[in-house]
Amino acid sequence: MNEQNLEAIMGLIIHGGDAKSSAMEALQAAKEGDFATADEKIKQAETALNEAHHSQTGLLTQEAQGNHMEVTLLTVHSQDHLMTSIAFTDLAKEIIDVYKKIG
């Protein structure tokens, strides 16, 4: 695996993890009724997901150009990490909306 691909894969893992952490912090803030912090943390999660998508787009672009890469467990893990973070952030937004309506 070349260094550029490894950096992109690590970007998926790092930014996906950052997104999930921010979304979890957003949920905790909403649970405590601090919706301003919750909204800010969700924005941070979305920014991290955007960064992860940039890493993913680089890998997809290379693949589309015929530069096939070896798929390793690390590659699969990075994609799984990103997908989980996206789903968690989406769910966090919905739960925060419920907290807002209850509060």
Helices and strands as residue ranges (DSSP letters): H 3-31, H 35-64, H 73-102
